[in-house]
Amino acid sequence: MLETSLEKALTTVVTTFHKYSGREGSKLTLSRKELKELIEKDLCLGEEIKETSMLRHGSHSCGGCEYSVFPTTLCVAYNDFFLADNQ
């Protein structure tokens, strides 16, 4: 059975998390440094997103649950951008 586009996207989100997690501690969390590296290497969103509030002021790590909010928030932002662009 072939994977759907959504299943491929979810697999990519999870494998990208694990590509960076655990380098500085738990394999189940991303440190600030790991998250920053993920953003810089796997997202081409420009300088404005590279210094998120979590990287500046947040906790020292984020787990899978917190990380799952990140791509969801990006999806909403992209959707809003494209909706505004079409009007």
VENNOR-V79230 format. One record per residue. RES is the residue in three letters. PSI is psi in whole degrees, -180 to 180 (none if undefined). D_LAST is the distance of its C-alpha to the last C-alpha in Angstrom with 2 decimals. Layout:
# VENNOR-V79230
[[RES/PSI/D_LAST] [RES/PSI/D_LAST]]
This chain:
# VENNOR-V79230
[[MET/135/39.06] [LEU/146/35.97] [GLU/144/33.57] [THR/168/30.07] [SER/-40/27.07] [LEU/-41/26.71] [GLU/-40/30.43] [LYS/-42/30.29] [ALA/-44/27.53] [LEU/-41/29.64] [THR/-41/32.70] [THR/-43/31.09] [VAL/-46/30.14] [VAL/-45/33.74] [THR/-32/35.48] [THR/-42/33.55] [PHE/-50/34.71] [HIS/-20/38.27] [LYS/-33/38.12] [TYR/-26/38.07] [SER/153/39.70] [GLY/-4/43.43] [ARG/-28/44.09] [GLU/21/45.11] [GLY/-131/46.21] [SER/138/45.11] [LYS/-11/43.40] [LEU/1/41.44] [THR/160/39.71] [LEU/128/37.92] [SER/169/39.39] [ARG/-45/37.27] [LYS/-42/38.43] [GLU/-42/37.59] [LEU/-43/34.05] [LYS/-43/33.51] [GLU/-42/34.89] [LEU/-47/32.64] [ILE/-44/29.50] [GLU/-36/30.81] [LYS/-28/31.97] [ASP/1/29.62] [LEU/134/26.20] [CYS/63/24.66] [LEU/3/22.33] [GLY/173/23.89] [GLU/-29/26.25] [GLU/-25/24.11] [ILE/-12/24.59] [LYS/-18/28.17] [GLU/69/29.66] [THR/163/28.47] [SER/-32/30.34] [MET/-37/32.44] [LEU/-31/33.65] [ARG/-45/34.59] [HIS/-11/35.85] [GLY/-167/35.71] [SER/171/38.41] [HIS/-10/40.33] [SER/164/38.97] [CYS/140/36.43] [GLY/-174/37.33] [GLY/-38/35.59] [CYS/-46/34.08] [GLU/-41/32.57] [TYR/-37/31.42] [SER/-26/29.68] [VAL/-32/27.40] [PHE/-57/26.32] [PRO/-29/24.55] [THR/-44/23.10] [THR/-40/21.59] [LEU/-40/20.26] [CYS/-44/18.64] [VAL/-44/16.86] [ALA/-44/15.78] [TYR/-44/14.57] [ASN/-48/12.66] [ASP/-42/10.98] [PHE/-49/10.30] [PHE/-33/8.86] [LEU/-44/6.66] [ALA/-37/5.40] [ASP/-31/5.58] [ASN/-13/3.81] [GLN/none/0.00]]
